[in-house]
Amino acid sequence: MNRFIIATLWAVIALMSVPSGTAATPAPGVTPLYDVEIIIFRVSSPGADEDWHAQLAGRGFGNNANRGGAVPAIVKILAPADYRMNALEGALKSSGAWRPLAHAAWIQTAANWGTHTGFALSDLGINVPGLSGTVYLERAPIYMHLGFDVQYQGADTYAIKDMRSIKYSDKQYFDHPAFGIIAMVTPIKHTDATAIHQ
């Protein structure tokens, strides 16, 4: 995306920011849960200087995907009323520079770091023509890692393949000249997790 669009997008994200936090240590024997929310959007009008056919190299998927461990599970798909980034989606729409393609949120457990076991967009309630791919949430001893292997079929097929360490409740921006993803991961408190399972 051109520099003006990126600068404007970061300004919108900053205005809609949520204070970052740290996860509480889960109670013994309790599987940690995470609220994951994503907005997938495309650029309304590509800049003339952009190479929309660029296939950006994947990042963060270089380690072996055979470490084993627990398989992640989707605990609950959240309703739009429970989304945390509705205001940000509204800002994207009203800007005229971006067109949201999908907005979803769900609660899940995390895979172990390096297993590369994720969820298809369709498993998360995202069934948008032209969008396909997988979302990954992996827990390492110190950091959480969020990753996307997502394709968008527009004038051509474009892809975002990126895995990175994240901070809780911080908005993360994954981009390609043709489209982008804004994501946020929030740990669920033990008391809230108990209510979710009931």
Residue frames as a rotation matrix with the C-alpha (Angstrom) as fourth column:
MET 1
0.583 0.812 0.000 0.00
0.812 -0.583 0.000 0.00
0.000 0.000 -1.000 0.00
ASN 2
0.096 -0.603 0.792 1.29
0.415 -0.699 -0.583 3.50
0.905 0.384 0.183 -0.67
ARG 3
-0.736 -0.566 -0.371 2.80
0.542 -0.164 -0.824 5.48
0.406 -0.808 0.428 2.17
PHE 4
-0.717 0.524 0.459 -0.12
-0.579 -0.815 0.026 7.89
0.388 -0.247 0.888 2.51
ILE 5
0.288 0.873 -0.393 -2.62
-0.450 0.486 0.749 5.05
0.846 -0.039 0.533 2.85
ILE 6
0.013 -0.357 -0.934 -0.44
0.633 0.725 -0.269 3.23
0.774 -0.588 0.236 5.38
ALA 7
-0.918 -0.389 0.082 0.10
0.205 -0.641 -0.740 6.41
0.340 -0.662 0.668 7.43
THR 8
-0.389 0.858 0.336 -3.61
-0.768 -0.503 0.395 7.15
0.508 -0.104 0.855 7.44
LEU 9
0.368 0.524 -0.768 -4.45
-0.066 0.838 0.541 3.58
0.927 -0.148 0.344 8.43
TRP 10
-0.383 -0.580 -0.719 -2.01
0.708 0.316 -0.632 3.67
0.593 -0.751 0.289 11.34
ALA 11
-0.903 0.119 0.412 -3.55
-0.290 -0.877 -0.383 6.94
0.316 -0.466 0.827 12.48
VAL 12
0.097 0.993 -0.073 -7.00
-0.687 0.120 0.717 5.33
0.721 -0.019 0.693 12.48
ILE 13
0.268 -0.049 -0.962 -5.69
0.399 0.915 0.065 2.31
0.877 -0.401 0.265 14.42
ALA 14
-0.759 -0.626 -0.178 -3.96
0.439 -0.290 -0.850 4.55
0.481 -0.723 0.495 16.96
LEU 15
-0.629 0.591 0.506 -7.13
-0.661 -0.748 0.052 6.54
0.409 -0.301 0.861 17.59
MET 16
0.468 0.857 -0.214 -9.03
-0.652 0.498 0.572 3.30
0.597 -0.128 0.792 18.15
SER 17
-0.406 -0.765 -0.500 -6.31
-0.234 0.616 -0.752 1.69
0.883 -0.189 -0.429 20.29
VAL 18
0.833 0.546 -0.092 -7.02
-0.112 0.329 0.938 -0.39
0.542 -0.770 0.336 23.35
PRO 19
0.304 -0.779 0.548 -4.52
-0.953 -0.255 0.167 -0.30
0.010 -0.573 -0.820 26.24
SER 20
0.064 -0.351 -0.934 -2.23
-0.340 0.872 -0.351 -3.31
0.938 0.340 -0.064 26.06
GLY 21
0.527 0.143 0.838 -2.14
-0.848 0.143 0.510 -5.77
-0.047 -0.979 0.197 28.89
THR 22
-0.639 -0.719 -0.275 -0.52
-0.695 0.692 -0.194 -8.96
0.330 0.068 -0.942 30.01
ALA 23
0.186 0.715 -0.674 -2.09
-0.269 0.696 0.665 -12.32
0.945 0.058 0.322 30.53
ALA 24
0.269 -0.033 0.963 -2.71
-0.959 0.078 0.271 -13.54
-0.084 -0.996 -0.010 34.02
THR 25
-0.810 -0.562 -0.166 -1.12
-0.565 0.825 -0.037 -16.89
0.157 0.064 -0.986 34.82
PRO 26
0.062 0.910 -0.411 -3.83
-0.576 0.369 0.730 -19.51
0.815 0.191 0.547 34.34
ALA 27
0.327 0.137 0.935 -4.91
-0.906 0.326 0.270 -21.57
-0.268 -0.935 0.231 37.32
PRO 28
-0.727 -0.647 0.231 -3.28
-0.572 0.756 0.317 -25.02
-0.380 0.098 -0.920 37.50
GLY 29
-0.678 0.418 0.605 -5.03
0.444 0.888 -0.116 -27.47
-0.586 0.190 -0.788 35.22
VAL 30
0.422 0.841 -0.338 -6.94
0.219 -0.456 -0.863 -24.73
-0.880 0.290 -0.376 33.38
THR 31
-0.194 -0.441 0.876 -6.46
0.960 0.099 0.262 -24.40
-0.203 0.892 0.404 29.62
PRO 32
-0.562 -0.046 -0.826 -5.99
0.120 -0.992 -0.026 -20.72
-0.818 -0.114 0.564 28.73
LEU 33
0.227 0.702 0.675 -8.56
0.919 0.074 -0.387 -19.19
-0.322 0.708 -0.629 26.40
TYR 34
-0.747 -0.519 -0.416 -8.11
0.308 -0.824 0.476 -16.28
-0.590 0.227 0.775 24.00
ASP 35
0.530 0.834 -0.152 -10.51
0.348 -0.377 -0.858 -13.86
-0.773 0.402 -0.490 22.35
VAL 36
-0.653 -0.721 0.233 -9.30
0.472 -0.146 0.869 -13.42
-0.592 0.678 0.436 18.77
GLU 37
0.525 0.820 -0.227 -10.79
0.328 -0.441 -0.835 -10.76
-0.785 0.364 -0.501 16.49
ILE 38
-0.621 -0.739 0.260 -9.91
0.515 -0.134 0.847 -9.90
-0.591 0.660 0.464 12.90
ILE 39
0.573 0.655 -0.492 -10.97
-0.112 -0.532 -0.839 -7.44
-0.812 0.536 -0.231 10.23
ILE 40
-0.389 -0.623 0.679 -9.97
0.684 0.298 0.666 -8.28
-0.617 0.724 0.310 6.65
PHE 41
0.563 0.554 -0.613 -10.18
0.070 -0.771 -0.633 -5.38
-0.823 0.313 -0.473 4.21
ARG 42
0.043 -0.549 0.835 -9.08
0.984 0.166 0.059 -4.32
-0.171 0.819 0.548 0.76
VAL 43
-0.692 -0.337 -0.639 -7.91
0.213 -0.940 0.265 -1.03
-0.690 0.047 0.723 -0.69
SER 44
0.382 0.917 -0.114 -10.68
0.195 -0.201 -0.960 0.80
-0.903 0.344 -0.256 -2.56
SER 45
0.989 -0.116 -0.091 -8.39
-0.123 -0.308 -0.944 2.25
0.081 0.944 -0.319 -5.24
PRO 46
0.519 -0.854 0.002 -4.88
0.778 0.474 0.412 0.88
-0.353 -0.213 0.911 -5.74
GLY 47
0.452 -0.476 -0.754 -2.09
-0.281 -0.879 0.386 3.39
-0.847 0.038 -0.531 -6.12
ALA 48
0.927 -0.088 -0.365 -0.51
-0.358 0.087 -0.930 3.59
0.114 0.992 0.049 -9.55
ASP 49
0.062 -0.998 -0.011 2.93
-0.883 -0.050 -0.466 2.96
0.465 0.039 -0.885 -8.03
GLU 50
0.046 0.009 0.999 1.89
-0.774 0.633 0.030 -0.30
-0.632 -0.774 0.036 -6.35
ASP 51
-0.652 -0.235 -0.721 2.77
-0.630 0.698 0.342 -3.73
0.423 0.677 -0.603 -7.69
TRP 52
0.143 0.839 0.525 -0.49
-0.973 0.215 -0.079 -5.53
-0.180 -0.500 0.847 -6.99
HIS 53
0.739 0.088 -0.668 0.94
-0.356 0.893 -0.276 -8.72
0.572 0.442 0.691 -8.42
ALA 54
-0.301 -0.915 0.270 3.69
-0.737 0.044 -0.674 -8.85
0.605 -0.402 -0.688 -5.82
GLN 55
0.696 0.391 -0.602 3.73
0.068 0.799 0.597 -12.12
0.714 -0.457 0.530 -3.92
LEU 56
0.274 -0.602 0.750 5.36
-0.866 -0.494 -0.081 -11.23
0.419 -0.627 -0.657 -0.63
ALA 57
-0.413 -0.526 -0.744 7.57
-0.144 0.844 -0.517 -13.86
0.899 -0.106 -0.424 0.96
GLY 58
0.678 0.664 -0.314 6.08
0.155 0.289 0.945 -15.66
0.718 -0.689 0.093 3.94
ARG 59
-0.320 -0.767 0.557 7.54
-0.500 -0.363 -0.786 -14.72
0.805 -0.530 -0.267 7.30
GLY 60
-0.307 0.115 0.945 7.64
-0.951 -0.001 -0.309 -16.63
-0.035 -0.993 0.110 10.56
PHE 61
0.781 0.611 0.127 6.73
-0.600 0.792 -0.117 -20.06
-0.172 0.015 0.985 9.22
GLY 62
0.234 -0.788 -0.569 10.31
-0.764 0.213 -0.609 -21.27
0.601 0.577 -0.553 8.89
ASN 63
-0.494 -0.469 0.732 10.48
-0.845 0.458 -0.276 -23.54
-0.206 -0.755 -0.623 11.94
ASN 64
-0.925 0.102 -0.367 9.58
-0.039 0.933 0.357 -27.21
0.379 0.344 -0.859 11.86
ALA 65
-0.216 0.938 0.271 5.86
-0.923 -0.287 0.255 -27.89
0.317 -0.195 0.928 12.08
ASN 66
0.169 0.237 -0.957 6.15
-0.100 0.970 0.223 -31.20
0.981 0.058 0.187 13.89
ARG 67
-0.702 -0.543 0.460 6.50
-0.442 -0.174 -0.880 -30.32
0.558 -0.821 -0.118 17.56
GLY 68
-0.413 0.611 -0.675 3.21
0.582 0.748 0.320 -31.90
0.701 -0.260 -0.664 18.58
GLY 69
-0.988 0.124 -0.091 1.13
0.009 -0.543 -0.840 -30.90
-0.154 -0.831 0.535 21.56
ALA 70
-0.315 0.949 0.001 -2.52
0.441 0.148 -0.885 -30.15
-0.840 -0.279 -0.465 22.13
VAL 71
-0.583 0.258 0.771 -4.69
0.753 -0.184 0.632 -29.40
0.305 0.948 -0.087 19.11
PRO 72
-0.966 0.242 -0.091 -6.33
-0.184 -0.891 -0.415 -25.95
-0.181 -0.384 0.905 19.39
ALA 73
-0.467 0.878 0.103 -10.11
0.884 0.463 0.058 -25.78
0.003 0.119 -0.993 19.70
ILE 74
-0.683 0.420 0.598 -12.72
-0.164 -0.886 0.434 -23.16
0.712 0.199 0.673 18.91
VAL 75
-0.873 0.354 -0.336 -14.76
0.442 0.281 -0.852 -22.67
-0.207 -0.892 -0.402 22.07
LYS 76
0.162 0.950 -0.268 -17.23
0.658 -0.306 -0.688 -20.09
-0.735 -0.065 -0.675 20.80
ILE 77
-0.531 -0.165 0.831 -17.91
0.757 -0.532 0.379 -17.93
0.380 0.830 0.408 17.74
LEU 78
-0.603 0.252 -0.757 -18.81
0.469 -0.656 -0.591 -14.45
-0.646 -0.711 0.278 18.98
ALA 79
0.363 0.819 0.445 -21.73
0.921 -0.244 -0.302 -12.35
-0.139 0.520 -0.843 17.76
PRO 80
-0.094 -0.409 0.907 -21.12
0.617 -0.739 -0.270 -8.89
0.781 0.534 0.322 16.24
ALA 81
0.758 0.431 0.490 -22.44
-0.091 -0.673 0.734 -7.28
0.646 -0.601 -0.471 19.44
ASP 82
0.886 -0.450 -0.108 -19.43
0.260 0.291 0.921 -8.77
-0.383 -0.844 0.375 21.25
TYR 83
0.381 -0.779 0.498 -16.80
0.794 0.000 -0.608 -7.44
0.474 0.627 0.618 18.83
ARG 84
0.273 -0.400 -0.875 -14.22
0.695 -0.547 0.467 -5.02
-0.665 -0.736 0.128 20.22
MET 85
-0.713 -0.677 -0.182 -13.30
0.321 -0.546 0.774 -3.40
-0.624 0.493 0.607 16.90
ASN 86
0.163 0.858 0.488 -16.71
0.949 -0.001 -0.316 -2.32
-0.271 0.514 -0.814 15.57
ALA 87
0.715 0.082 -0.694 -15.69
0.082 -0.996 -0.033 1.34
-0.694 -0.033 -0.719 15.78
LEU 88
-0.346 -0.914 -0.212 -12.53
-0.269 -0.120 0.956 0.61
-0.899 0.388 -0.205 13.80
GLU 89
-0.525 0.243 0.816 -14.52
0.762 0.561 0.323 -1.20
-0.379 0.792 -0.479 11.11
GLY 90
0.595 0.801 -0.066 -16.82
0.718 -0.566 -0.405 1.82
-0.362 0.193 -0.912 10.93
ALA 91
0.381 -0.543 -0.748 -13.82
-0.248 -0.839 0.483 4.13
-0.890 0.001 -0.455 10.56
LEU 92
-0.677 -0.619 0.398 -12.46
0.171 0.394 0.903 2.00
-0.716 0.680 -0.161 7.71
LYS 93
-0.107 0.743 0.661 -15.83
0.967 0.233 -0.104 2.13
-0.231 0.628 -0.743 5.93
SER 94
0.770 0.520 -0.370 -16.30
0.470 -0.854 -0.223 5.87
-0.432 -0.003 -0.902 6.36
SER 95
-0.044 -0.881 -0.471 -12.75
0.027 -0.472 0.881 6.66
-0.999 0.026 0.045 5.20
GLY 96
0.821 0.397 -0.411 -13.52
-0.404 -0.107 -0.909 5.62
-0.404 0.912 0.072 1.65
ALA 97
0.021 -0.916 -0.402 -9.94
-0.999 0.001 -0.053 4.34
0.049 0.402 -0.914 1.29
TRP 98
-0.932 -0.359 0.048 -10.69
-0.362 0.922 -0.138 0.79
0.005 -0.146 -0.989 2.47
ARG 99
0.082 0.965 -0.248 -13.52
-0.845 0.199 0.497 -1.68
0.529 0.169 0.831 2.11
PRO 100
-0.416 -0.195 0.888 -13.94
-0.756 0.616 -0.219 -4.25
-0.504 -0.763 -0.404 4.89
LEU 101
-0.395 0.212 -0.894 -14.41
-0.637 0.638 0.433 -7.75
0.662 0.740 -0.117 3.48
ALA 102
0.264 0.439 -0.859 -14.90
0.335 0.793 0.508 -9.70
0.905 -0.422 0.063 6.71
HIS 103
-0.334 -0.285 0.899 -15.08
-0.763 -0.478 -0.435 -9.12
0.554 -0.831 -0.058 10.46
ALA 104
0.497 0.463 -0.734 -15.11
0.003 0.845 0.535 -12.03
0.868 -0.268 0.418 12.90
ALA 105
-0.275 -0.558 0.783 -14.30
-0.883 -0.175 -0.435 -12.84
0.380 -0.811 -0.445 16.51
TRP 106
0.580 0.401 -0.709 -14.09
-0.137 0.906 0.400 -16.09
0.803 -0.135 0.581 18.41
ILE 107
0.389 -0.448 0.805 -12.73
-0.902 -0.009 0.431 -17.70
-0.186 -0.894 -0.408 21.58
GLN 108
0.723 -0.208 -0.659 -10.17
-0.205 0.847 -0.491 -20.47
0.660 0.490 0.570 21.25
THR 109
0.731 -0.672 0.120 -7.38
0.117 0.298 0.947 -22.39
-0.672 -0.679 0.296 22.91
ALA 110
0.507 -0.633 -0.585 -3.89
-0.851 -0.475 -0.223 -22.00
-0.137 0.611 -0.780 21.44
ALA 111
0.893 -0.343 -0.291 -1.64
0.193 0.877 -0.441 -24.53
0.407 0.338 0.849 19.77
ASN 112
0.505 -0.824 -0.258 1.94
0.447 -0.006 0.895 -25.03
-0.739 -0.567 0.365 20.92
TRP 113
0.454 -0.430 -0.780 4.49
-0.648 -0.760 0.042 -22.81
-0.611 0.487 -0.624 19.21
GLY 114
-0.538 -0.771 -0.339 5.70
-0.753 0.259 0.605 -24.36
-0.379 0.581 -0.720 15.99
THR 115
-0.464 0.402 0.790 2.88
0.241 0.915 -0.324 -26.84
-0.853 0.040 -0.521 15.41
HIS 116
-0.875 0.151 -0.461 1.24
-0.464 -0.534 0.707 -24.70
-0.139 0.832 0.537 12.69
THR 117
-0.636 0.772 -0.012 -2.22
0.758 0.627 0.178 -26.03
0.145 0.104 -0.984 13.46
GLY 118
-0.933 0.274 -0.235 -4.83
-0.209 -0.941 -0.266 -23.40
-0.294 -0.199 0.935 12.76
PHE 119
-0.157 0.966 0.205 -8.41
0.432 0.254 -0.866 -22.79
-0.888 -0.048 -0.457 11.69
ALA 120
-0.630 0.069 0.774 -9.78
0.759 -0.155 0.632 -22.23
0.163 0.986 0.045 8.20
LEU 121
-0.951 0.300 0.074 -11.63
-0.305 -0.949 -0.074 -18.94
0.048 -0.093 0.995 7.73
SER 122
-0.252 0.913 -0.322 -14.79
-0.366 0.218 0.905 -20.94
0.896 0.346 0.279 7.06
ASP 123
-0.211 0.118 -0.970 -14.48
0.748 0.659 -0.082 -22.55
0.630 -0.743 -0.227 10.52
LEU 124
-0.794 -0.194 -0.576 -14.56
0.546 -0.644 -0.536 -19.03
-0.267 -0.740 0.617 11.98
GLY 125
0.160 0.969 -0.186 -17.75
0.643 -0.245 -0.726 -18.03
-0.749 -0.003 -0.662 10.22
ILE 126
-0.126 -0.265 -0.956 -16.01
-0.503 -0.813 0.292 -16.20
-0.855 0.518 -0.031 7.36
ASN 127
-0.154 0.166 0.974 -17.55
0.719 0.695 -0.004 -17.27
-0.678 0.700 -0.226 4.07
VAL 128
0.404 0.159 -0.901 -16.73
-0.295 -0.909 -0.293 -14.44
-0.866 0.384 -0.321 1.68
PRO 129
0.876 -0.089 0.475 -16.24
0.461 0.448 -0.766 -15.12
-0.145 0.890 0.433 -2.05
GLY 130
0.636 -0.703 0.318 -12.60
-0.052 -0.450 -0.892 -14.62
0.770 0.550 -0.322 -2.91
LEU 131
0.090 -0.595 0.798 -11.28
-0.956 -0.276 -0.098 -15.10
0.279 -0.755 -0.594 0.63
SER 132
0.851 0.111 -0.514 -9.69
0.017 0.971 0.238 -18.31
0.525 -0.211 0.824 1.86
GLY 133
-0.123 -0.985 0.123 -6.94
-0.306 -0.080 -0.949 -19.40
0.944 -0.154 -0.292 4.19
THR 134
0.366 0.076 -0.928 -5.99
0.681 0.657 0.323 -20.22
0.634 -0.750 0.188 7.76
VAL 135
0.438 -0.195 0.878 -5.48
-0.578 -0.808 0.109 -18.37
0.688 -0.555 -0.466 11.05
TYR 136
0.142 -0.497 -0.856 -2.90
0.533 0.767 -0.357 -19.59
0.834 -0.406 0.374 13.58
LEU 137
0.538 -0.088 0.838 -2.54
-0.682 -0.630 0.372 -18.81
0.496 -0.771 -0.399 17.29
GLU 138
0.405 -0.517 -0.754 0.45
0.400 0.842 -0.362 -20.44
0.822 -0.155 0.548 18.96
ARG 139
0.917 -0.033 0.399 1.66
-0.366 -0.470 0.803 -20.20
0.161 -0.882 -0.442 22.54
ALA 140
0.105 -0.945 -0.311 5.38
0.189 0.326 -0.926 -20.23
0.976 0.038 0.213 23.36
PRO 141
-0.059 -0.156 -0.986 6.82
0.965 0.243 -0.096 -20.12
0.254 -0.957 0.136 26.90
ILE 142
-0.652 -0.261 -0.712 7.18
0.514 -0.843 -0.162 -16.32
-0.557 -0.471 0.684 26.75
TYR 143
-0.748 0.288 -0.598 5.33
-0.519 -0.816 0.256 -14.98
-0.414 0.501 0.760 23.69
MET 144
0.252 0.821 0.512 2.09
0.230 0.463 -0.856 -15.59
-0.940 0.333 -0.073 21.83
HIS 145
-0.861 -0.484 -0.156 2.37
-0.069 -0.192 0.979 -15.87
-0.504 0.854 0.132 18.07
LEU 146
0.297 0.954 -0.034 -0.38
-0.026 -0.028 -0.999 -14.98
-0.955 0.297 0.017 15.61
GLY 147
-0.775 -0.630 -0.050 -0.18
-0.100 0.044 0.994 -15.95
-0.624 0.775 -0.097 11.97
PHE 148
0.419 0.879 -0.227 -2.14
-0.387 -0.053 -0.920 -15.82
-0.821 0.474 0.318 8.73
ASP 149
-0.855 -0.442 0.273 -1.90
0.109 0.363 0.926 -17.79
-0.508 0.821 -0.262 5.53
VAL 150
0.115 0.984 -0.137 -4.74
0.316 -0.167 -0.934 -16.02
-0.942 0.064 -0.330 3.71
GLN 151
-0.823 -0.301 0.482 -5.48
0.531 -0.106 0.841 -15.53
-0.202 0.948 0.247 0.03
TYR 152
0.001 0.801 -0.599 -7.67
0.001 -0.599 -0.801 -12.86
-1.000 0.000 -0.001 -1.56
GLN 153
-0.430 -0.042 0.902 -8.92
0.854 0.307 0.421 -13.30
-0.295 0.951 -0.096 -5.11
GLY 154
0.162 0.426 -0.890 -9.29
-0.008 -0.902 -0.433 -9.88
-0.987 0.077 -0.143 -6.67
ALA 155
0.632 -0.061 -0.772 -7.93
-0.757 -0.260 -0.599 -8.92
-0.164 0.964 -0.211 -10.08
ASP 156
-0.086 -0.668 -0.739 -5.42
-0.436 0.692 -0.575 -11.64
0.896 0.273 -0.351 -9.30
THR 157
0.760 0.257 -0.597 -4.76
0.381 0.568 0.729 -13.92
0.527 -0.782 0.334 -6.32
TYR 158
0.023 -0.715 0.699 -2.93
-0.502 -0.613 -0.610 -12.15
0.865 -0.337 -0.373 -3.50
ALA 159
0.476 0.086 -0.875 -1.61
0.504 0.788 0.352 -13.69
0.720 -0.609 0.332 -0.29
ILE 160
0.265 -0.437 0.859 -0.60
-0.838 -0.546 -0.020 -12.74
0.478 -0.715 -0.511 3.22
LYS 161
0.668 -0.162 -0.726 1.62
0.359 0.925 0.124 -15.34
0.652 -0.344 0.676 4.89
ASP 162
-0.223 -0.669 0.709 3.02
-0.352 -0.623 -0.698 -13.97
0.909 -0.406 -0.096 8.11
MET 163
0.607 0.291 -0.740 3.55
0.576 0.481 0.661 -15.28
0.548 -0.827 0.124 11.67
ARG 164
-0.260 -0.707 0.658 4.77
-0.060 -0.668 -0.742 -12.94
0.964 -0.233 0.131 14.40
SER 165
-0.544 0.049 -0.838 4.98
0.825 0.211 -0.524 -12.56
0.151 -0.976 -0.155 18.16
ILE 166
-0.066 0.655 0.753 2.31
0.220 -0.727 0.651 -10.27
0.973 0.208 -0.096 19.58
LYS 167
-0.994 -0.063 0.088 1.32
-0.065 -0.305 -0.950 -8.36
0.087 -0.950 0.299 22.69
TYR 168
-0.451 0.880 -0.148 -2.07
0.888 0.426 -0.170 -8.99
-0.087 -0.208 -0.974 24.22
SER 169
0.388 0.830 -0.402 -4.82
0.740 -0.540 -0.401 -6.50
-0.550 -0.141 -0.823 23.35
ASP 170
-0.321 -0.509 -0.799 -2.59
-0.232 -0.775 0.587 -4.66
-0.918 0.374 0.131 20.86
LYS 171
0.806 0.586 -0.082 -3.88
-0.188 0.121 -0.975 -4.29
-0.561 0.801 0.208 17.32
GLN 172
-0.299 -0.877 0.375 -1.66
0.145 0.346 0.927 -6.05
-0.943 0.332 0.023 14.80
TYR 173
0.550 0.437 -0.712 -1.56
-0.575 -0.420 -0.702 -5.02
-0.606 0.795 0.020 11.14
PHE 174
-0.272 -0.538 0.798 -0.73
0.349 0.718 0.603 -7.60
-0.897 0.442 -0.007 8.44
ASP 175
0.429 0.509 -0.746 -0.60
-0.369 -0.655 -0.659 -6.16
-0.825 0.558 -0.093 4.93
HIS 176
-0.317 -0.369 0.874 -0.15
0.795 0.399 0.456 -6.68
-0.517 0.839 0.167 1.22
PRO 177
-0.974 -0.057 -0.218 -0.56
-0.053 -0.883 0.467 -3.97
-0.219 0.466 0.857 -1.47
ALA 178
-0.652 0.753 -0.089 -4.00
-0.032 0.090 0.995 -5.40
0.758 0.651 -0.035 -2.32
PHE 179
0.502 0.864 -0.045 -5.50
-0.048 0.080 0.996 -6.09
0.863 -0.498 0.081 1.10
GLY 180
-0.580 -0.710 0.400 -4.81
-0.434 -0.146 -0.889 -6.21
0.689 -0.689 -0.223 4.82
ILE 181
0.269 0.587 -0.763 -5.78
0.500 0.593 0.632 -7.76
0.823 -0.551 -0.134 8.14
ILE 182
-0.327 -0.266 0.907 -6.12
-0.683 -0.596 -0.422 -6.04
0.653 -0.757 0.013 11.51
ALA 183
0.218 0.332 -0.918 -6.13
0.271 0.883 0.383 -8.49
0.937 -0.333 0.103 14.41
MET 184
-0.191 -0.253 0.948 -6.27
-0.835 -0.466 -0.292 -8.41
0.516 -0.848 -0.122 18.19
VAL 185
-0.027 0.099 -0.995 -5.81
0.296 0.951 0.086 -11.21
0.955 -0.293 -0.055 20.73
THR 186
-0.107 0.098 0.989 -7.07
-0.825 -0.565 -0.034 -10.78
0.556 -0.819 0.141 24.30
PRO 187
-0.855 -0.200 -0.478 -6.61
0.055 0.882 -0.468 -13.38
0.515 -0.427 -0.743 27.04
ILE 188
0.230 0.972 0.055 -9.77
-0.185 -0.012 0.983 -14.50
0.955 -0.236 0.177 28.83
LYS 189
-0.401 -0.322 0.858 -9.72
-0.873 -0.149 -0.464 -14.22
0.277 -0.935 -0.221 32.61
HIS 190
-0.969 -0.050 -0.243 -10.19
0.012 0.969 -0.246 -17.48
0.248 -0.241 -0.938 34.51
THR 191
-0.603 0.796 -0.054 -13.53
0.057 -0.025 -0.998 -16.32
-0.796 -0.605 -0.031 35.98
ASP 192
0.005 0.594 -0.805 -14.83
-0.862 -0.405 -0.304 -15.40
-0.506 0.695 0.510 32.51
ALA 193
-0.618 -0.313 -0.721 -13.56
-0.679 0.675 0.288 -18.67
0.397 0.668 -0.630 31.06
THR 194
-0.939 0.314 0.143 -15.56
0.148 0.741 -0.656 -20.62
-0.312 -0.594 -0.741 33.63
ALA 195
-0.137 0.939 -0.315 -18.72
-0.277 -0.341 -0.898 -18.80
-0.951 -0.036 0.307 32.56
ILE 196
-0.177 0.008 -0.984 -17.99
-0.980 -0.092 0.175 -19.48
-0.089 0.996 0.024 28.86
HIS 197
-0.876 -0.259 -0.406 -17.76
-0.323 0.942 0.096 -23.22
0.358 0.215 -0.909 29.49
GLN 198
-0.734 0.642 0.222 -21.08
0.000 0.326 -0.945 -23.34
-0.679 -0.694 -0.239 31.37
